[in-house]
Amino acid sequence: MQSNGEEQNLVYMDHAATTYTDSDVVKAMLPYFTEYFGNPSSPYTIANESETAIEKARKKVANAINARTDRIFFTSGGTESDNWAIKGISFANKNKGNHIITTAIEHHAVLHPCEWLEKQGFDVTYLPVDKFGLVDVEDVKDAITDHTILITVMLANNEIGTIEPIKEIGEVARKNGIYFHTDAVQAIGQVPVDVEDMNIDLLTLSGHKFYGPKGTGALYIKKGVKIDNFMHGGAQEKQCRAGTENVPGIVGLGKAIEIATRDIENHAKRMQSLRDRLINELLEIPNTHLCGHPTKRLPNNVNIVFEYIEGESILLLLDSYSIAASTGSACTSASLEPSHVLIGCGMPHEIAHGSLRLSLGKENTDEDVDYVLSVVPTIIERLRSMSPMASKK
């Protein structure tokens, strides 16, 4: 996105928060709003069209993560899928135990259900991470007890982009007869995901993170997993998730994941090239730090902390230059507290407040990166000139 000579067009670098809906996805969805509008549970032809479309989408999602088609269940998004996985496993298996293992830097769609379950009599271990946001597999092993029924660790962190050792954690869970769930919301479309190779029993994904429509998602549940239903009512989704299906949304989700995973290696290479340029040049600004692992990170994620200033101030000034970014998770942007992820990585509160997350997408260009790199140093210098903390240094 380049300037038209008079006014700078929007440079959008907040794809970890949400993406636009791809035009091919919208095109695929449109007939199911007006032409093929039948209720999939009805017996006549127009309803059969809806049912067929759902099953085609289910197959596309399954193919994208190397899963069995009949083990994909459509939901309203990542939050519902996380809640279903965690609460469903916990209550269905409470006769075996009441212990859950997770990490301190999970998305709140995982942390808050775990905190709620503690009030229902479950025990939860929140594992620490190192300064890069990596959980130690040995810590997972050491946390297991005779009462452990679930391990839930995100595949890639939504704020700092660190990719966790999911395959190894899944192997530990499998050897110990414990269910393993991963929130893969940020990973789909960025890195290859294979539920069989990674020893995953349950996986969460969300359509609006990879150019699909908002309000769509899915939960993969491996065959044989004992899990309670999250919603009760009709017999939809094999009697596991009640409610008339969002046919256009499901069609869009299927099309979006098909596109997002079609040429994932070349996409990742291009994103990584842009990412590394941003990281390397932003780190030339004095008193800055990279958040997350330098190499074990999503190809589109940049998270830099600038000492002595507030992240919210950076965002406001970036917006005045038509650059959209984030200080961390969009789901917690209204909070005045520093990122729990950065705090979990051992960063002091006063420094964690100054984080900037730039998350790249397929429409971003070298020109976008050039523009951001021309603007950010000026903003940082301006804010530090007004900062009482910087003046003391």
N, C-alpha and C positions, 0 to 999 in steps of 0.2 A: 504494500500500500504506500504510494508515494504522494507527495504534495502536488496539488493541481496548480501551484504557482501563486495562489492567493491564500488558500487555507489548507492547513495540514489535515489530510484524511486520517481517520482513526487508525492507530497502530495497536492492534489488539494482541496482548500477550498475557492473557489470563485464561488459557484453555483448560487449566486444571480446575477452574471454577465451573466453566461450562463452555460449550462450543455452539456455533450456529448449526442449524439443521441443513445438511447438504441438500442441494437442489434435486439431485437424483433420488434422495430419500423422500423428500416432499412429493415428488412426482409419483413415486411408488405408493405413497399413502393416500393420495387424493381420491382414487376410485372407491375407497372403503369408507369415505364419509358420505357419499351421495349415491353411488351406483350399487356397490355390494355392501349394503348396510344391514343385512340380515343378522339376527342374533345367532351366533354359532351353535347354540343349544337347540335351535329349532330344526324340524325335519325336512323343510322344503329346499328347493334348489338354490334360492338366493342366500339362504343360511349356510348351505353347503359350501358356497363360494368363500364365505368368511372362515369357515372351519378349515378349508383347504389352505387358505392364506396363512392362518396361524401355524399350521403344521409345517409349511414351507419355511416360515421364519424360524421355527423351532430347530429345524435341521441346519439352517445357516448358523445359528448360535452354537449348536453342538459341534459343527465342523470347525468353527473358529477356535475352540478350546479342546478339541479331540475328545469329545464326550459322546455318550450314547444319546440319541435324539430324545428318547423317552425320559431322560433324566434332567431335562431343562424345564423349569417352571417359571412362567412369566409373572412379574410383580410390577409395582408402581415405581420401583427404583432401588438404588443402593441401600437406602435407610431401611426400607421394608425388608429387603433380602437379608441384611445383617441381623435385624431383629428376629426374623423368622429362624434363621440358622441358629442363633445363640439361645434364644428362649425355647425354640422347638426341641433342640437337642437336650437342653438342660432338664426340661420337665418330662420328656419322654424317657430319660435315662436316670432319673433321680433315685430309682431303686438300686442302681449300681454305685452311685456316688453323687457328690454335690460340689466337686472342685473343678474350677475353670482356670486355665492359664492363658494370659494375654500379655500385651506389652503396654508400657506407660505412654507410648506415642501413637496409639491407634486413633482412628477417626472417632469422633464422638458418637457416631452411629453404632460403634462397637463398645466404647467405654461406658456410655450411659445405660445401655441394656445390662451390662455387667454390674454396674453400680446398683441398678434396680434389683437385679437378682440377689445381690448381697442382702437386701432388705427382705427377701423371700426365703432366707436361710441358706443360700449358696455361699461358698467360699471362693474368692477370686484372688489369684496371684498376678500382680502387675509387674512383669519383668523389666528391669532397667535395660538401657541400651548404652552403647559407647558414644564417644563424642561425634561419631559419624552417623549415629542413629541406627546402628546395626545391633540386633539382638544376638547373643551368644548361644549357639546350639547347646553347649554344655549347661548353660543356665536353664534351658528348657528341660533337659534331662533331669537336672537336680531338683526342679520344681515339681516333678511328677510324684504323686502319692497314690496309694491304693484307691483313693476316692476320685481321682481325676477322670472326667468324662469328656472334656472338650479342650482343645488347644485352638485359639484363634489369633492368627498373626497376619497382618496385611502384607500383600505381595510387594507393593511399593508405596512409600509414604507420600501422602498428598501434598505436604508442605515442602519437604526437603528432597524428595525424589529418591531417597535411598531404597535400593532393592534388597529385600531380606532373603536369607538363605532358605527359601520356602521348600525346596526339594528335600533338603537335609532335615528340616523340622518335620516335614510330612513323613519321612522315613522313621524318625523317632516315634512319632505318634502311632504309626502303623505297627511297629514292633511291640508297642506297649498296649495295643488294642484300644487306642483312644481316638475319637473322631477329631479330624483336623479341618478347620474352616479358614479360608483366606478371603479377605476383602481385596478383590483385584480391580476395583473401580478405576484406579489411575493407570493400571498396567495395560488393559485391553486397548489394542490399537497402537501401543508404543513398543511393547516387547512381546515375543512369542509366549503363549501360555498353553500348557499341555497338562490337563488334570491327571492323566495317567502317569506321565513321566515325573510329575511333581508330587505325586502321592497325596493328592487333594481329595477330600471327601465332600466338601461343600465349598462353593465359590460364588461370590457376589459380583455382579456387574451392573452398570448403569448406562443407559443409552445416550444421555446428553453429554457424556464425556468423550464420545467418539463420533460426533456429528449426527447423532440420532435425536429424536424428539425427547423433550423433558417429560417426566412422569412415566418413564418406561424403564424396566430393568428385568433381571432374571436371577434365579438362584439355581445353581447346579447342585443336585443331591445324588451322590453315588448310590447305585443300586444296593439295597440291603441296609442302608442307614436308617436307624430308628429315630424318627422325628415327629413331633406333634404338629398338627395344622396350626397355622398362625391366624387364619381367618375362617370363620364357620358360616355356612349358608348353603348355597347350591353345590352342584357336583362338578364345577369347572376345574380345570387343571388336574384331571384324574382324581377328583374329590379331595385335593390337597390345598387348593387356594380358591375359596369361594368368590363369586362376583362375576358379572358379565364381563367378558374379556374386552380390553381396549384394542379392538382389531386394527384400526389405523396405526396406533402407536406400536403395536407388536410387529406389524408389517414394516414400519419404519426402523424399528430396532434391528430386525433381521437384515434389512438392506444396508443399514449403517455398519453393522459389524462385518458384513461381507466385504464392503468397500475398505473398511479400516484395516482388515487383516490380509487383504489381497496381495499387497506388495510391501509388507511390513519392514523388511530388511532395508530396502532403499529409502523408505520414509525415515527409518531410524537413523540412517547414515546422514541424511540431509539435516534432520533435527539436531543431531549431535554436532555437526559442523557449526551450525548457528549458535548452539548452546555454548560450545567451547570458546567461540569468539567473544561472546558476552561475558563469560566467566573470566577469561584471561585479561580482558581489558578493564573490566570493572574492578578486579583485584589490584589494579595499578593505582587506584585511588587509595590514599593513605588510610590506615586504621579501618580496614575492611576485612571481612572473613567469609569464606565459603561455608555454607551450612549443608550438611549431608556428605555422603561419601564422594570423593573426587572422581571415582571411576564406576563404582557400583551404584549408578543412579539412572533414572529415566533419561532418555536421550533428549527430552524437551524441557527438562526442569533446570532452572537457575534460581538459587536462593542465596542472597548475599546480605550480610549484616553490616550496616554502617554505624560505627560508634558515634555517640554523642547526639544522635538525633532520633526523632520518632518516625516510625514507618508510616503512620497516617499522614504526616506532613509531606512525606515523599510522594504518596499517592495523590494527594490534592494538587501538588505542583505538576506531577506527571499528567494528570487529567487536563490541566490547563494547556499542556502541550499536545493534547489528543493522544495520550498513551494510556492504555488500560492495563493495570497490573494489580498485584495483591500484596498484602503483608504476610499472608499465610493462607489458611483455609477460608474460603468464602462463607462457610457455614458458621464461622465464629468472628466474622469481621466487625460485628457490633460490640464485641467485648473489649473492655479497656485493659484486660489482663494480657500479659505477654503470652506468646505461643507456648502451649504445654509441650509441644514437640521440641522446641528449642530449649526449654527448661529441662526437659527430659534428657537432652543431650549434654547437660551440664553447663549451659550458657547462663551467665549471671542475668538477673532480671533487667538491670539497667541497659545492658547491651542487646538483649533479646528484643527489646521494643523497637530496634532500628532495622528490622528485616524487610527485605524486598524480594518478592517472588515473581519471576518472569517465566511464564510457561508458554512455550511455543506451539504453533499449530501449522497445518499444511499450507495455509495461505501466506505465512510469514516469509519475508524475502531478506536478502542481504541488505537491501536498502532500508528495510525496517530496522535491522540491527544497527546499521550505520547511524540512523536517526536517533535511536535510543542511546547509543554510546556518545552521541554529540550532546544530548540533553542531560543525562543523569549526572555527570561530573559537575555541571553548572548548578544543578539543584542541590547537590550535596554540599558544595562550597557555600552556597547561599544560606542553607539551613544551619550549617556549622558556624557561620559568621554571626548568627543570632542565638546560638546555643550557649547557655551559661556553663554547661558541662565542658564543651570544647574549649572555651576561653580559659579554663583552669588548667588545661594541659600544656 
